[in-house]
Amino acid sequence: MSTAEAIELENKYGAHNYHPLPVVLDKGDGVYVWDVEGKRYFDFLSAYSAVNQGHCHPRIINALTEQAKRLTLTSRAFYNSKLGVYDAFITEYFQFDKVLPMNSGAEAVETAIKIARKYGYEKRNIPEDAAKIIVANDNFHGRTTTIISFSNDPDARKNFGPYTGGFASIPYNDLDALEKAVSQPNVVAFLVEPIQGEAGVNTPADDYIRKAKAICEQYDVLLLADEIQTGIARTGSLLAVCGNCTCEGHCERQAETYTRPDMLILGKALSGGAYPVSAVLADDEIMNVIKPGQHGSTFGGNPLAAAVATEALEVVRDEKLAQNARRLGNIFRTEMQRLVDKHDILKLVRGRGLLNALVVNDAPESTTAWDICVMLKENGLLAKPTHGNIIRFAPPLVMTEDQLMDCVAIIEKTIEQYLETRG
Ligand SMILES: *Cc1c(COP(=O)(O)O)cnc(C)c1O
């Protein structure tokens, strides 16, 4: 099948809920993907950071296929031989008492919201139906009806109402606004991304989350960290809330920069892209408000997911992916800054670890970022614009320095080509 044929099929028979770059991928291995014509690309999106461990990581695929031959789904009506082992493993890895396993990221966010509300009513005596959760402007937490109710992205919201109540939005990276919000009555939680990925790798002050946690504690408000995109080594530490700590999962959590959220929300790279796996982690005091029958999912905690996620996390630790992301991220931002200094069309580079964005110096409505991404594709590198005129760069964390420098050369050449064609 050709690129044109595959695109035509999707257009004709699939809902048009995405606007993909015109490339049809057929195969992946590590940092590379190949299209149906056999052309090879560097993947600089990593499926929105789900493929941190690289495409088709042999260890993860082996765990997947071995478990798939044995047992895939039991439902939670029965116990299975993998889930308890995984529960013990992941809670040790992230240092929480308990885990609640789900599938997609949005489901995990919904789970955290439900637990936070229930905790508010049962442990803090919030009056019935009055619980309020604070969120940040320009957030992205998924696509369910409740989650889009507190989005301020018109595309995500418009004509999907009526909206779920009980949320209030404040500016991101604004501690005064946070203190004002959480000091109001009936606030149970602050739900926040440590770096706003979809909003354009919106990177707050280094101490934002740490200070936000201190404010939340003062008012007995839970901090819910959505690390679906920033977590699992992407930003140069195991979690973005780890700050400068580069250990790989068995941390004593004594690094000065570590901030412990009350709930940790994970997804995406929890499976290395092999399978939808998400999770909420919290301590007993919080997690025990959920009793049998009160929350669940048919596929949540299935043995296939448990086997895949365990291996995916082992790979992150064994291959020291956080350290690699940190080291390569520093090199990448230095190189991009060089391009920013050279070309007016580029406004700035920002990010942490290997979650970075190049902000294009053009009107947000212009197609500059899109046009550059199309040219990057022609030159063998796949990236996607995010909101406004911003290009996110998030390669798999198994990249080598040589590969990264090849990619920098592609980006540099593409910017120069773009400026030539534009005249
Ligand atoms: C991707 C993402 C989600 C939603 O995850 P899905 O698996 O697409 O439902 C939620 N929060 C953040 C920060 C994300 O990046």
The ligand as a Gaussian input file, in Angstrom:
#p B3LYP/6-31G(d) Opt

LIG

0 1
 C       -1.593000      12.434000      26.955000
 C       -1.938000      13.074000      28.237000
 C       -3.120000      12.746000      28.925000
 C       -4.168000      11.815000      28.360000
 O       -3.706000      10.539000      28.116000
 P       -4.532000       9.587000      27.104000
 O       -3.840000       8.260000      27.218000
 O       -4.434000      10.191000      25.747000
 O       -5.939000       9.551000      27.595000
 C       -3.338000      13.344000      30.148000
 N       -2.451000      14.203000      30.677000
 C       -1.315000      14.543000      30.042000
 C       -0.370000      15.499000      30.696000
 C       -1.026000      14.006000      28.805000
 O        0.081000      14.375000      28.156000

